[in-house]
Amino acid sequence: MTDHDVLVIGGAGVDTIVRVPDLPVPFADSVHVPPIQEYVAHTGNGVALGSRALGLRVKMADYLGDDELGELVRKRLEAAGVDGSWLLNPVGTRRAVNLVDDRGRRMSFYDGREFPGQRMSADFVRPFLAASRHVHMSIMDYARHLYPEVHRHGISVSTDLHDWDGENDHQRDFAYGSDLVFLSASALEGRVHAAMRDILEHGRAQVVVATAGERGGHVLTRVDGEIRSFPPARGPVVDSNGAGDAFVSGFLYGWLAERPIAECVRYGAVAGVYACGAAGTHQALITAGQLIATAA
């Protein structure tokens, strides 16, 4: 038996959330806003925390700074029962400033805190890979070269390309190297289906899922080769920060339980909309009981 159901590589950071009446924000010398809050956030943390809330055993490996933000991340994940192993980032912990309007839409200003030559060692992650059922790879540049090591261990791997435009090479290695590929349809306009088929044709993906927010999304599997649309889950939208990460967590919960793909998609949609029901990032984490009951 393995020690962990999901190993999350990369994607730890902190969000500073500024709530504004509307986006875009009109230019002004000063804008009065509600209290500005900081949250342990970013995509890797979201998948780790969401998966753990669903009862999965989770390991996370990433870079953190020796700073206050890094300590926030360590404490939040430890309190949630996520087993973290950290490399020192000499330039500090990643962060973002996100503007969120009254409709729950967001605009993020991302500070990746990368340093020259940053590269996560295969020696560092090898023991974690040997003890895990599945790997979720955040699209950090320093992690892309780990795919050969992951594949040697013969375990499934997922990734979230976020708002990939179908052309940017940064996401391409992740798209072609993963068994489960998630992406947002937001930057693809009328090219969503073409991008999904490209991933299946040139990579190893068994399943490609393109989410489209309130319009639901699309799923393509290698088994049937047919793109199918799925409806959104319904619920209040207070803040869309972390909804995509919650979708991934819900889907993985079903995938690791060997549930049908349609059920995995439903789990993802329910977890995603649940995450939108509270202000802040990764503040509304659905449990397995809630997920199953709502999905049914």
Contacts in CASP RR format, 6 or more apart in sequence:
PFRMAT RR
TARGET T0000
AUTHOR 0000-0000-0000
METHOD contacts of the structure
MODEL  1
MTDHDVLVIGGAGVDTIVRVPDLPVPFADSVHVPPIQEYVAHTGNGVALG
SRALGLRVKMADYLGDDELGELVRKRLEAAGVDGSWLLNPVGTRRAVNLV
DDRGRRMSFYDGREFPGQRMSADFVRPFLAASRHVHMSIMDYARHLYPEV
HRHGISVSTDLHDWDGENDHQRDFAYGSDLVFLSASALEGRVHAAMRDIL
EHGRAQVVVATAGERGGHVLTRVDGEIRSFPPARGPVVDSNGAGDAFVSG
FLYGWLAERPIAECVRYGAVAGVYACGAAGTHQALITAGQLIATAA
2 131 0 8 1.000
2 132 0 8 1.000
2 133 0 8 1.000
3 57 0 8 1.000
3 59 0 8 1.000
3 131 0 8 1.000
3 132 0 8 1.000
4 57 0 8 1.000
4 58 0 8 1.000
4 59 0 8 1.000
4 83 0 8 1.000
4 128 0 8 1.000
4 131 0 8 1.000
4 132 0 8 1.000
4 133 0 8 1.000
5 51 0 8 1.000
5 56 0 8 1.000
5 57 0 8 1.000
5 58 0 8 1.000
5 132 0 8 1.000
5 133 0 8 1.000
5 134 0 8 1.000
5 256 0 8 1.000
6 47 0 8 1.000
6 48 0 8 1.000
6 51 0 8 1.000
6 56 0 8 1.000
6 57 0 8 1.000
6 58 0 8 1.000
6 59 0 8 1.000
6 132 0 8 1.000
6 133 0 8 1.000
6 134 0 8 1.000
6 135 0 8 1.000
6 136 0 8 1.000
6 252 0 8 1.000
6 256 0 8 1.000
7 58 0 8 1.000
7 59 0 8 1.000
7 60 0 8 1.000
7 61 0 8 1.000
7 125 0 8 1.000
7 128 0 8 1.000
7 129 0 8 1.000
7 131 0 8 1.000
7 132 0 8 1.000
7 134 0 8 1.000
7 135 0 8 1.000
7 136 0 8 1.000
8 44 0 8 1.000
8 47 0 8 1.000
8 48 0 8 1.000
8 51 0 8 1.000
8 58 0 8 1.000
8 59 0 8 1.000
8 60 0 8 1.000
8 61 0 8 1.000
8 62 0 8 1.000
8 135 0 8 1.000
8 136 0 8 1.000
8 138 0 8 1.000
9 60 0 8 1.000
9 61 0 8 1.000
9 62 0 8 1.000
9 120 0 8 1.000
9 125 0 8 1.000
9 135 0 8 1.000
9 136 0 8 1.000
9 137 0 8 1.000
9 138 0 8 1.000
9 140 0 8 1.000
9 143 0 8 1.000
9 146 0 8 1.000
10 44 0 8 1.000
10 60 0 8 1.000
10 61 0 8 1.000
10 62 0 8 1.000
10 63 0 8 1.000
10 120 0 8 1.000
10 137 0 8 1.000
10 138 0 8 1.000
10 140 0 8 1.000
10 143 0 8 1.000
11 42 0 8 1.000
11 43 0 8 1.000
11 44 0 8 1.000
11 45 0 8 1.000
11 62 0 8 1.000
11 94 0 8 1.000
11 138 0 8 1.000
11 140 0 8 1.000
12 42 0 8 1.000
12 44 0 8 1.000
12 45 0 8 1.000
12 60 0 8 1.000
12 62 0 8 1.000
12 63 0 8 1.000
12 64 0 8 1.000
12 70 0 8 1.000
12 73 0 8 1.000
12 93 0 8 1.000
12 94 0 8 1.000
13 40 0 8 1.000
13 41 0 8 1.000
13 42 0 8 1.000
13 45 0 8 1.000
13 64 0 8 1.000
13 69 0 8 1.000
13 70 0 8 1.000
13 73 0 8 1.000
13 93 0 8 1.000
13 94 0 8 1.000
13 95 0 8 1.000
13 96 0 8 1.000
14 38 0 8 1.000
14 39 0 8 1.000
14 40 0 8 1.000
14 41 0 8 1.000
14 42 0 8 1.000
14 69 0 8 1.000
14 70 0 8 1.000
14 72 0 8 1.000
14 73 0 8 1.000
14 93 0 8 1.000
14 94 0 8 1.000
14 95 0 8 1.000
14 96 0 8 1.000
15 38 0 8 1.000
15 39 0 8 1.000
15 41 0 8 1.000
15 42 0 8 1.000
15 95 0 8 1.000
15 96 0 8 1.000
15 97 0 8 1.000
15 98 0 8 1.000
15 108 0 8 1.000
15 241 0 8 1.000
15 280 0 8 1.000
15 281 0 8 1.000
16 36 0 8 1.000
16 37 0 8 1.000
16 38 0 8 1.000
16 95 0 8 1.000
16 96 0 8 1.000
16 97 0 8 1.000
16 98 0 8 1.000
17 36 0 8 1.000
17 37 0 8 1.000
17 38 0 8 1.000
17 39 0 8 1.000
17 98 0 8 1.000
17 100 0 8 1.000
17 239 0 8 1.000
17 241 0 8 1.000
17 279 0 8 1.000
17 280 0 8 1.000
17 281 0 8 1.000
18 33 0 8 1.000
18 36 0 8 1.000
18 97 0 8 1.000
18 98 0 8 1.000
18 99 0 8 1.000
18 100 0 8 1.000
19 33 0 8 1.000
19 34 0 8 1.000
19 99 0 8 1.000
19 100 0 8 1.000
19 101 0 8 1.000
19 102 0 8 1.000
19 279 0 8 1.000
20 31 0 8 1.000
20 33 0 8 1.000
20 99 0 8 1.000
20 100 0 8 1.000
20 101 0 8 1.000
21 101 0 8 1.000
21 102 0 8 1.000
22 101 0 8 1.000
22 102 0 8 1.000
23 99 0 8 1.000
23 101 0 8 1.000
23 105 0 8 1.000
23 106 0 8 1.000
23 107 0 8 1.000
24 107 0 8 1.000
25 31 0 8 1.000
25 99 0 8 1.000
37 279 0 8 1.000
37 280 0 8 1.000
38 69 0 8 1.000
38 72 0 8 1.000
39 241 0 8 1.000
39 280 0 8 1.000
39 281 0 8 1.000
39 282 0 8 1.000
39 283 0 8 1.000
40 49 0 8 1.000
40 72 0 8 1.000
40 73 0 8 1.000
40 76 0 8 1.000
40 77 0 8 1.000
40 281 0 8 1.000
40 282 0 8 1.000
41 96 0 8 1.000
41 241 0 8 1.000
41 242 0 8 1.000
41 281 0 8 1.000
41 282 0 8 1.000
42 94 0 8 1.000
42 96 0 8 1.000
42 138 0 8 1.000
43 138 0 8 1.000
43 139 0 8 1.000
43 160 0 8 1.000
43 162 0 8 1.000
43 242 0 8 1.000
43 245 0 8 1.000
44 60 0 8 1.000
44 62 0 8 1.000
44 136 0 8 1.000
44 138 0 8 1.000
44 245 0 8 1.000
45 60 0 8 1.000
45 73 0 8 1.000
45 76 0 8 1.000
45 77 0 8 1.000
45 245 0 8 1.000
45 282 0 8 1.000
46 242 0 8 1.000
46 245 0 8 1.000
46 246 0 8 1.000
46 249 0 8 1.000
46 281 0 8 1.000
46 282 0 8 1.000
47 136 0 8 1.000
47 138 0 8 1.000
47 160 0 8 1.000
47 245 0 8 1.000
47 248 0 8 1.000
47 249 0 8 1.000
47 252 0 8 1.000
48 58 0 8 1.000
48 60 0 8 1.000
48 77 0 8 1.000
48 80 0 8 1.000
48 82 0 8 1.000
49 76 0 8 1.000
49 77 0 8 1.000
49 80 0 8 1.000
49 82 0 8 1.000
49 249 0 8 1.000
49 282 0 8 1.000
49 285 0 8 1.000
50 245 0 8 1.000
50 246 0 8 1.000
50 249 0 8 1.000
50 250 0 8 1.000
50 271 0 8 1.000
50 282 0 8 1.000
50 285 0 8 1.000
50 286 0 8 1.000
51 58 0 8 1.000
51 249 0 8 1.000
51 250 0 8 1.000
51 252 0 8 1.000
51 253 0 8 1.000
52 58 0 8 1.000
52 80 0 8 1.000
52 81 0 8 1.000
52 82 0 8 1.000
53 80 0 8 1.000
53 249 0 8 1.000
53 285 0 8 1.000
53 286 0 8 1.000
53 287 0 8 1.000
54 249 0 8 1.000
54 250 0 8 1.000
54 253 0 8 1.000
54 271 0 8 1.000
54 286 0 8 1.000
54 287 0 8 1.000
54 288 0 8 1.000
54 291 0 8 1.000
55 287 0 8 1.000
55 288 0 8 1.000
56 252 0 8 1.000
56 253 0 8 1.000
56 256 0 8 1.000
58 81 0 8 1.000
58 82 0 8 1.000
58 83 0 8 1.000
59 82 0 8 1.000
59 83 0 8 1.000
59 84 0 8 1.000
59 85 0 8 1.000
59 128 0 8 1.000
59 131 0 8 1.000
59 132 0 8 1.000
60 77 0 8 1.000
60 82 0 8 1.000
60 83 0 8 1.000
60 84 0 8 1.000
60 85 0 8 1.000
61 84 0 8 1.000
61 85 0 8 1.000
61 86 0 8 1.000
61 87 0 8 1.000
61 120 0 8 1.000
61 124 0 8 1.000
61 125 0 8 1.000
61 128 0 8 1.000
62 86 0 8 1.000
62 87 0 8 1.000
62 138 0 8 1.000
62 140 0 8 1.000
63 86 0 8 1.000
63 87 0 8 1.000
63 88 0 8 1.000
63 89 0 8 1.000
63 118 0 8 1.000
63 120 0 8 1.000
63 142 0 8 1.000
64 70 0 8 1.000
64 73 0 8 1.000
64 74 0 8 1.000
64 86 0 8 1.000
64 87 0 8 1.000
64 88 0 8 1.000
64 89 0 8 1.000
64 92 0 8 1.000
64 93 0 8 1.000
65 88 0 8 1.000
65 89 0 8 1.000
65 90 0 8 1.000
65 91 0 8 1.000
65 92 0 8 1.000
65 93 0 8 1.000
65 113 0 8 1.000
66 88 0 8 1.000
66 92 0 8 1.000
67 92 0 8 1.000
67 93 0 8 1.000
69 92 0 8 1.000
69 93 0 8 1.000
69 95 0 8 1.000
70 92 0 8 1.000
70 93 0 8 1.000
73 93 0 8 1.000
74 84 0 8 1.000
74 86 0 8 1.000
77 84 0 8 1.000
78 84 0 8 1.000
85 124 0 8 1.000
85 128 0 8 1.000
87 120 0 8 1.000
87 124 0 8 1.000
89 113 0 8 1.000
89 115 0 8 1.000
89 118 0 8 1.000
90 115 0 8 1.000
91 113 0 8 1.000
91 114 0 8 1.000
91 115 0 8 1.000
92 113 0 8 1.000
93 113 0 8 1.000
94 110 0 8 1.000
94 111 0 8 1.000
94 112 0 8 1.000
94 113 0 8 1.000
95 111 0 8 1.000
95 112 0 8 1.000
95 113 0 8 1.000
96 108 0 8 1.000
96 109 0 8 1.000
96 110 0 8 1.000
96 111 0 8 1.000
97 108 0 8 1.000
97 109 0 8 1.000
98 106 0 8 1.000
98 107 0 8 1.000
98 108 0 8 1.000
98 109 0 8 1.000
98 241 0 8 1.000
98 281 0 8 1.000
99 106 0 8 1.000
99 107 0 8 1.000
99 108 0 8 1.000
99 109 0 8 1.000
100 106 0 8 1.000
100 239 0 8 1.000
100 240 0 8 1.000
100 241 0 8 1.000
100 279 0 8 1.000
100 280 0 8 1.000
103 237 0 8 1.000
104 237 0 8 1.000
104 238 0 8 1.000
104 239 0 8 1.000
104 240 0 8 1.000
104 276 0 8 1.000
105 240 0 8 1.000
106 239 0 8 1.000
106 240 0 8 1.000
106 241 0 8 1.000
114 141 0 8 1.000
114 142 0 8 1.000
117 142 0 8 1.000
118 141 0 8 1.000
118 142 0 8 1.000
119 142 0 8 1.000
119 145 0 8 1.000
120 140 0 8 1.000
120 142 0 8 1.000
120 143 0 8 1.000
120 146 0 8 1.000
122 145 0 8 1.000
122 146 0 8 1.000
122 149 0 8 1.000
125 146 0 8 1.000
125 149 0 8 1.000
126 149 0 8 1.000
129 135 0 8 1.000
129 149 0 8 1.000
129 150 0 8 1.000
129 153 0 8 1.000
129 155 0 8 1.000
130 153 0 8 1.000
132 155 0 8 1.000
133 155 0 8 1.000
133 156 0 8 1.000
133 256 0 8 1.000
134 155 0 8 1.000
134 156 0 8 1.000
134 157 0 8 1.000
134 158 0 8 1.000
134 252 0 8 1.000
134 255 0 8 1.000
134 256 0 8 1.000
135 150 0 8 1.000
135 155 0 8 1.000
135 156 0 8 1.000
135 157 0 8 1.000
135 158 0 8 1.000
136 157 0 8 1.000
136 158 0 8 1.000
136 159 0 8 1.000
136 160 0 8 1.000
136 248 0 8 1.000
136 252 0 8 1.000
137 143 0 8 1.000
137 146 0 8 1.000
137 147 0 8 1.000
137 150 0 8 1.000
137 157 0 8 1.000
137 158 0 8 1.000
137 159 0 8 1.000
137 174 0 8 1.000
137 178 0 8 1.000
138 159 0 8 1.000
138 160 0 8 1.000
139 159 0 8 1.000
139 160 0 8 1.000
139 161 0 8 1.000
139 162 0 8 1.000
139 170 0 8 1.000
139 171 0 8 1.000
139 174 0 8 1.000
141 170 0 8 1.000
144 173 0 8 1.000
144 174 0 8 1.000
147 157 0 8 1.000
147 173 0 8 1.000
147 177 0 8 1.000
150 157 0 8 1.000
151 157 0 8 1.000
151 177 0 8 1.000
156 179 0 8 1.000
156 180 0 8 1.000
156 255 0 8 1.000
157 177 0 8 1.000
157 178 0 8 1.000
157 179 0 8 1.000
157 180 0 8 1.000
158 178 0 8 1.000
158 179 0 8 1.000
158 180 0 8 1.000
158 181 0 8 1.000
158 182 0 8 1.000
158 248 0 8 1.000
158 252 0 8 1.000
159 174 0 8 1.000
159 175 0 8 1.000
159 177 0 8 1.000
159 178 0 8 1.000
159 180 0 8 1.000
159 181 0 8 1.000
159 182 0 8 1.000
160 182 0 8 1.000
160 183 0 8 1.000
160 244 0 8 1.000
160 245 0 8 1.000
160 248 0 8 1.000
161 171 0 8 1.000
161 174 0 8 1.000
161 175 0 8 1.000
161 181 0 8 1.000
161 182 0 8 1.000
161 183 0 8 1.000
161 184 0 8 1.000
162 171 0 8 1.000
162 183 0 8 1.000
162 184 0 8 1.000
163 183 0 8 1.000
163 184 0 8 1.000
163 186 0 8 1.000
163 187 0 8 1.000
164 171 0 8 1.000
164 175 0 8 1.000
164 183 0 8 1.000
164 184 0 8 1.000
164 187 0 8 1.000
164 188 0 8 1.000
164 195 0 8 1.000
165 187 0 8 1.000
165 188 0 8 1.000
166 187 0 8 1.000
166 188 0 8 1.000
166 191 0 8 1.000
166 195 0 8 1.000
166 198 0 8 1.000
174 181 0 8 1.000
175 181 0 8 1.000
175 183 0 8 1.000
175 199 0 8 1.000
175 203 0 8 1.000
175 205 0 8 1.000
176 199 0 8 1.000
176 202 0 8 1.000
176 203 0 8 1.000
176 204 0 8 1.000
176 205 0 8 1.000
177 203 0 8 1.000
177 204 0 8 1.000
177 205 0 8 1.000
178 204 0 8 1.000
178 205 0 8 1.000
179 204 0 8 1.000
179 205 0 8 1.000
179 206 0 8 1.000
179 207 0 8 1.000
180 205 0 8 1.000
180 206 0 8 1.000
180 207 0 8 1.000
180 209 0 8 1.000
180 251 0 8 1.000
180 252 0 8 1.000
180 255 0 8 1.000
181 199 0 8 1.000
181 205 0 8 1.000
181 207 0 8 1.000
181 208 0 8 1.000
181 209 0 8 1.000
182 209 0 8 1.000
182 210 0 8 1.000
182 211 0 8 1.000
182 244 0 8 1.000
182 247 0 8 1.000
182 248 0 8 1.000
182 251 0 8 1.000
183 195 0 8 1.000
183 208 0 8 1.000
183 209 0 8 1.000
183 210 0 8 1.000
183 211 0 8 1.000
184 210 0 8 1.000
184 211 0 8 1.000
184 212 0 8 1.000
184 244 0 8 1.000
185 192 0 8 1.000
185 210 0 8 1.000
185 211 0 8 1.000
185 212 0 8 1.000
185 215 0 8 1.000
185 217 0 8 1.000
185 218 0 8 1.000
186 212 0 8 1.000
188 195 0 8 1.000
188 210 0 8 1.000
192 210 0 8 1.000
192 212 0 8 1.000
192 218 0 8 1.000
193 218 0 8 1.000
193 227 0 8 1.000
195 210 0 8 1.000
196 208 0 8 1.000
196 210 0 8 1.000
196 218 0 8 1.000
196 220 0 8 1.000
196 227 0 8 1.000
197 220 0 8 1.000
197 227 0 8 1.000
199 205 0 8 1.000
199 208 0 8 1.000
200 208 0 8 1.000
200 220 0 8 1.000
200 222 0 8 1.000
200 225 0 8 1.000
205 222 0 8 1.000
206 221 0 8 1.000
206 222 0 8 1.000
206 223 0 8 1.000
207 219 0 8 1.000
207 220 0 8 1.000
207 221 0 8 1.000
207 222 0 8 1.000
207 261 0 8 1.000
208 219 0 8 1.000
208 220 0 8 1.000
208 221 0 8 1.000
209 217 0 8 1.000
209 218 0 8 1.000
209 219 0 8 1.000
209 220 0 8 1.000
209 247 0 8 1.000
209 251 0 8 1.000
209 265 0 8 1.000
210 217 0 8 1.000
210 218 0 8 1.000
210 219 0 8 1.000
211 217 0 8 1.000
211 244 0 8 1.000
211 247 0 8 1.000
212 218 0 8 1.000
213 232 0 8 1.000
213 243 0 8 1.000
214 232 0 8 1.000
214 237 0 8 1.000
215 232 0 8 1.000
216 229 0 8 1.000
216 230 0 8 1.000
216 231 0 8 1.000
216 232 0 8 1.000
216 269 0 8 1.000
217 229 0 8 1.000
217 230 0 8 1.000
217 232 0 8 1.000
218 227 0 8 1.000
218 228 0 8 1.000
218 229 0 8 1.000
218 230 0 8 1.000
219 227 0 8 1.000
219 228 0 8 1.000
219 230 0 8 1.000
219 261 0 8 1.000
219 265 0 8 1.000
220 226 0 8 1.000
220 227 0 8 1.000
220 228 0 8 1.000
221 261 0 8 1.000
230 262 0 8 1.000
230 265 0 8 1.000
230 266 0 8 1.000
230 269 0 8 1.000
231 269 0 8 1.000
232 269 0 8 1.000
232 273 0 8 1.000
233 266 0 8 1.000
233 268 0 8 1.000
233 269 0 8 1.000
233 270 0 8 1.000
233 272 0 8 1.000
233 273 0 8 1.000
233 274 0 8 1.000
233 294 0 8 1.000
234 273 0 8 1.000
235 273 0 8 1.000
235 276 0 8 1.000
235 277 0 8 1.000
236 276 0 8 1.000
236 277 0 8 1.000
237 273 0 8 1.000
237 276 0 8 1.000
237 277 0 8 1.000
238 276 0 8 1.000
238 277 0 8 1.000
238 278 0 8 1.000
238 279 0 8 1.000
239 276 0 8 1.000
239 277 0 8 1.000
239 278 0 8 1.000
239 279 0 8 1.000
239 280 0 8 1.000
239 281 0 8 1.000
240 276 0 8 1.000
241 280 0 8 1.000
241 281 0 8 1.000
241 282 0 8 1.000
242 272 0 8 1.000
242 275 0 8 1.000
242 281 0 8 1.000
242 282 0 8 1.000
243 272 0 8 1.000
243 273 0 8 1.000
243 275 0 8 1.000
243 276 0 8 1.000
244 272 0 8 1.000
244 275 0 8 1.000
245 275 0 8 1.000
245 282 0 8 1.000
246 268 0 8 1.000
246 271 0 8 1.000
246 272 0 8 1.000
246 274 0 8 1.000
246 275 0 8 1.000
246 285 0 8 1.000
246 286 0 8 1.000
247 268 0 8 1.000
247 269 0 8 1.000
247 271 0 8 1.000
247 272 0 8 1.000
248 268 0 8 1.000
249 268 0 8 1.000
249 271 0 8 1.000
250 264 0 8 1.000
250 267 0 8 1.000
250 268 0 8 1.000
250 270 0 8 1.000
250 271 0 8 1.000
250 272 0 8 1.000
250 286 0 8 1.000
250 291 0 8 1.000
251 264 0 8 1.000
251 265 0 8 1.000
251 267 0 8 1.000
251 268 0 8 1.000
251 271 0 8 1.000
253 264 0 8 1.000
253 267 0 8 1.000
253 271 0 8 1.000
253 288 0 8 1.000
253 291 0 8 1.000
254 263 0 8 1.000
254 264 0 8 1.000
254 267 0 8 1.000
255 264 0 8 1.000
259 267 0 8 1.000
263 295 0 8 1.000
266 295 0 8 1.000
267 291 0 8 1.000
267 295 0 8 1.000
270 286 0 8 1.000
270 291 0 8 1.000
270 294 0 8 1.000
270 295 0 8 1.000
271 286 0 8 1.000
271 291 0 8 1.000
274 284 0 8 1.000
274 286 0 8 1.000
274 290 0 8 1.000
274 291 0 8 1.000
274 294 0 8 1.000
275 282 0 8 1.000
275 284 0 8 1.000
275 285 0 8 1.000
275 286 0 8 1.000
276 284 0 8 1.000
277 284 0 8 1.000
278 284 0 8 1.000
286 294 0 8 1.000
END
